[in-house]
C-alpha cells in the first residue's frame, strides 16, 4: 500500500509503485478531471500539481510522489485558482474542453510563481499544453485577465 495525499485527503492505494499517478488518480481515486492525452508528457492534459508545481501525471510514477501533496483540477482553490477559473469563464476560453484542466493547472502554476507574466512568460509556462481546438489566444488572454484580477 502506498500513501498519497490528494486534494488534502490522505489515501492508501494498492497499486504497483511504477503505476503512473494519472492512472491512480483516475482508476483508484475517481479523479477523472485529470485527462489522458498522449501518455508521453507532451500534451499537458494530465497536468496536476505536486506541492504546487505543475507536473505531467502520465509520466510521474506513484513511488516518486512520496510525501508531496497532489492537487488535481477538482481540488484547486485559493485566490489564484479563482482568478484563473473566473477568467476562463469570463473569456469563454473552452471549446471542446478536453485539454482545459491541464491548461488551467499550468496557468495556476504560472500565476502562483509569477503574478505579472509577459507573453513570453506565458508561452514558456504553457509550452507543451496542446489544445487541438486552437484556443491559444483565448488562453493567453485569460491568463492576462487573471493576472489583472490578482493585481
N, C-alpha and C positions, 0 to 999 in steps of 0.2 A: 504494500500500500504506500502510495506517495501522498504527501500532504501539499495542498495548494491553497492559496488564499485568492479567491476570485471575487471581485466586486465587494470586498470587505467581509466575505464569508469564508470560513475555513472548510475545506473539503478533503476527504480521503478518497483517493482514486485508485482503483485496481486496474492498472494498465502497464504495459511494457514501458520501462523508463525511456526507451527510444521513440515512443509514440510522439508525433508532433502535437504541440499544445493545441493547435487548431482542432484536431480530432477529439481530444479530451474535452475541450470546451463544447463542441457541437454534440458529440455522441454520448458523453458521460454526464455532462452538466447541463445539457439542453440550452446552451447559449448560442442560438443559431443566428444572431445578428452578425457574427463574425463569419465571413464568407470564404469559400474555397474558390480561387480563381485559376491559379496556374500550378501551384504546388512547388514552385522553384523560387519563390520570393521575388518575383519580377513584376507582379501586377498590383500588389498592395491591398487587395480585397480582404486579406486576412489580418490586417494590422490591428494589434492590441497594444496596450501599454504594460511594460514591466517597470514597476517603480516609477511610473510617469513618463517613461521613454518609449516612443513607438518602436515596435519590433514586428517582424513578419512571423506570425504564429505557425505557418506551414513548415517553417524550417527551424523552429525552436523546439527541441526535444524537452519533454516534461522534466527529465532529470536535470536539465540545465536551468530550470526556473528557480530551483532552490527556495530560499526564503522570500524571494521577490513577490511583491503584490501585483497580481494580474488585474487589469481593468479592461473590460470589454465595452462595446458600444452601449450595452444595456446598463452598465454601471457608471458611465461618466457623469460627473456632477461638478458643481462649483461654477465660479464666475466665468472662467474661460470657456468651459463646455457650454454654458448657457448662451454666451455671446456667439459662439460658433453655430450652435443649433438654431439660434434666432436668426442669424444672418442667412443661413441655408434656407430657412423658411421664407424670410423676407424677400430674398432674391430669386426664389423658386429655382434653386440650383439643380435639383434632382430631375433626371429624365427617366431612365428605366430604374435607377436606384440601386442596382446590384453592387456597384463599387463604392457607394456613398458612405457606408460605415467605415471603411478603410480610409477614405478621403477625410472624413470628419476626425477620425482618430489621429491622423497625421497633422491635420490643421490645429487640433488642440495641442499636440506636442510642440508644434512650431510656436504658437502664440504663448504657450506656457514659458518657453525659453526666451522668446523674442516678441514682445508685445507690439512692436512697431516695425514689422518686416517690410523690406523693399520688394519689388517684383522679383529681383534676383534671389532674395532670401526665400520667397515663396516657391519659386521654381526649384531651388535646391532642396528644400524640405519636402516638396511634393513629388520630386523626381521618383519615378518608379511606381507611382499610383496611376494606373491606367484606367481611363474612362472610355469605354467603347462608343459611348454616345457623343463624346467630344465636348463635354461641358466645362472644359478647362478655363475658359474666360469667365464663366459664372463662378467657378470655384475660386479663382483668384480674386474676383470682385467681392465674394462673400468673406474671404479671409481679410481683405482690407476693411470691409464693413464691420466685422467682428473686432478688428483692431481699434477702429474708431469708437466702438462701444466700450472698449476696455480703457480708453484714454481718459 
